[in-house]
Amino acid sequence: MAPLWTDIPNLWEPSGLVHFVVGVAETRKFAAHRDVLVALCPVVEAAVTGNFKESERQEVQLPQFQPDDFELFLRFALSGAFCSLPEVQPVINDNLVLRVVPIAAYLGAKAMLDVMEEHVQKAATFATVLAFEEANVSVHWDEDVFSALFKDVTIRKNCGPFQTHNKVTFDLSTPARESLAKLSSPTLAQLVKYLVERKCLET
């Protein structure tokens, strides 16, 4: 896959860097090509070109994300080739995908989200009971859309409009159970938030 930023004019002409300060307990500072991040991320563009302190410093604070996750985000943003990362060969690492998605969604990087859509849908197959219970999310859904996203999950229609005490219940296949055990609760909560933001689910 070609890099996402191949159509940015004058990419290799010096235009300065934009810095990101990421994390709270463990803080790291990243520098990236300003034109690339501005072209990919409307939130970054607004921050570093508007009348904000970020514009003066060319520095964006992201305390809500982990530095290691942001490093993965930058690698994908600058390469545009997620599947070429050594960590995801030969099998896509769903947890790795989900670490990048919340950052891309927050920064408005639609091109990146579109590229990852297929991988997110695969990961969503395994984010089932715990995703909703631990995020404490009550959901309603269009059955056709939901079934398309969660291809390997059978909806257990045992109570009203597929809900039981504000919890959604599923029957899981053995592979789904095994993969589910590898995902952390915060990541699952982030996935639910991502699906809600993409209007796949409605709270």
C-alpha positions in Angstrom: 0.0 0.0 0.0 1.3 3.5 -0.9 1.9 5.9 1.9 -1.2 8.0 2.8 0.8 11.2 2.3 2.1 10.8 -1.3 -0.2 13.6 -2.6 1.2 16.2 -0.2 2.9 18.9 -2.3 6.5 19.8 -1.5 6.8 17.1 1.1 10.5 17.1 1.3 11.0 20.8 1.5 11.8 22.0 5.1 8.7 23.1 6.8 9.5 22.5 10.5 8.4 19.9 13.0 5.4 19.5 15.2 6.0 18.1 18.7 3.7 15.9 20.7 4.0 15.4 24.5 2.3 12.1 25.3 1.4 10.4 28.6 1.2 11.4 32.3 3.0 8.9 34.5 5.5 8.3 31.7 5.8 11.3 29.5 7.6 11.2 26.1 8.1 13.9 23.5 7.8 13.1 19.8 8.7 15.1 16.8 7.1 14.6 13.4 7.0 16.2 10.0 4.5 19.0 10.4 3.0 18.8 6.8 2.3 15.1 7.1 0.4 15.4 10.4 -1.5 18.5 9.4 -2.6 16.8 6.1 -3.7 13.7 7.9 -5.2 15.1 11.1 -7.6 18.0 11.2 -7.3 18.3 14.9 -3.5 18.8 14.6 -4.0 21.3 11.8 -6.4 23.3 13.9 -4.0 23.2 16.9 -0.8 24.2 15.2 -2.3 26.7 12.7 -5.0 28.4 14.8 -4.8 31.1 17.4 -3.8 28.7 20.2 -0.7 28.3 22.4 -0.1 25.0 20.5 0.4 27.1 17.4 3.1 29.3 19.1 5.0 26.3 20.4 4.2 23.9 17.6 3.5 21.4 20.4 0.4 19.3 21.2 -0.3 17.8 24.6 -1.8 14.3 24.6 -1.8 13.2 28.2 -4.7 10.7 27.7 -2.6 8.3 25.5 0.3 6.0 26.2 3.7 6.9 24.6 4.1 3.4 23.2 0.7 3.6 21.5 1.5 7.0 20.1 4.8 5.7 18.7 2.8 3.0 16.8 0.4 5.7 15.5 3.3 7.8 14.2 4.9 4.8 12.5 1.6 4.1 10.7 1.0 7.8 9.9 4.4 8.2 8.3 4.6 4.9 6.5 0.9 4.3 5.5 1.7 0.6 5.5 0.2 -0.8 8.7 0.5 -4.5 7.6 4.2 -4.1 6.9 5.0 -3.5 10.6 6.9 -6.5 11.9 4.6 -6.9 14.9 1.6 -7.7 12.8 3.2 -10.3 10.5 2.2 -12.9 9.5 -1.1 -12.5 11.4 -2.8 -9.2 12.2 -2.5 -8.4 15.9 -5.9 -7.1 16.8 -4.7 -5.6 20.1 -2.1 -3.6 18.2 -4.8 -2.3 15.8 -7.0 -1.2 18.7 -4.1 0.7 20.3 -3.8 2.9 17.2 -7.5 3.4 16.4 -8.4 5.6 19.5 -5.5 8.1 18.7 -6.4 8.2 15.0 -10.1 8.8 15.9 -9.2 11.6 18.4 -7.0 13.4 15.9 -9.6 13.0 13.1 -7.3 11.0 10.9 -10.1 9.7 8.6 -7.7 8.3 6.0 -6.0 6.1 8.6 -9.3 5.0 10.0 -10.5 4.0 6.6 -7.3 1.9 6.0 -7.8 0.2 9.3 -11.5 -0.4 9.0 -11.1 -4.0 7.8 -8.7 -4.8 10.7 -11.0 -3.1 13.2 -13.9 -5.2 12.0 -11.8 -8.3 12.5 -10.9 -7.2 16.0 -14.5 -6.3 16.7 -15.4 -10.0 16.2 -13.7 -10.8 19.5 -14.8 -7.7 21.5 -18.1 -9.1 22.8 -19.5 -9.6 26.2 -16.6 -8.0 28.2 -16.5 -5.0 25.8 -19.9 -4.0 26.8 -20.0 -5.1 30.4 -16.7 -3.5 31.4 -17.4 -0.3 29.5 -20.8 -0.3 31.1 -22.4 0.7 27.9 -26.1 0.1 27.1 -26.5 -0.3 23.4 -29.1 -0.5 20.7 -28.3 -1.5 17.1 -29.4 -2.1 13.6 -29.2 -5.9 13.4 -27.9 -5.9 9.8 -25.1 -3.5 10.6 -24.3 -5.2 13.8 -24.2 -8.7 12.2 -22.0 -7.4 9.4 -19.4 -6.1 12.0 -19.5 -9.1 14.3 -19.5 -11.9 11.7 -18.5 -14.7 14.0 -20.8 -13.8 16.9 -24.3 -15.2 17.2 -26.8 -12.8 18.9 -28.7 -14.6 21.6 -32.2 -13.3 21.2 -33.5 -14.2 24.6 -34.9 -11.0 26.0 -36.9 -8.2 24.4 -34.9 -6.2 21.9 -31.8 -8.3 22.4 -31.0 -6.8 25.7 -30.9 -8.2 29.3 -30.6 -5.6 32.1 -28.7 -3.2 29.8 -26.2 -5.9 29.0 -25.9 -7.4 25.5 -25.4 -11.1 25.5 -23.6 -13.2 22.9 -22.7 -16.8 22.1 -19.0 -17.0 21.4 -17.1 -19.5 19.3 -14.0 -21.1 20.8 -11.6 -19.1 18.7 -13.4 -15.9 19.7 -13.1 -16.8 23.4 -9.4 -17.5 23.0 -8.8 -14.2 21.3 -10.9 -12.3 23.7 -8.7 -13.4 26.6 -5.8 -11.6 24.9 -7.4 -8.2 24.9 -7.3 -5.8 27.9 -10.3 -4.1 29.4 -9.2 -0.6 28.6 -8.7 -1.6 25.0 -12.2 -3.2 24.8 -13.7 0.0 26.2 -11.9 2.0 23.6 -13.3 -0.2 20.9 -16.8 0.3 22.1 -16.2 4.1 22.1 -14.8 3.9 18.6 -17.8 1.9 17.3 -20.2 4.5 18.9 -18.3 7.4 17.3 -18.4 5.7 13.9 -22.2 5.3 14.4 -22.0 1.5 14.3 -23.6 1.5 17.7 -25.8 4.1 19.4 -25.9 4.7 23.2 
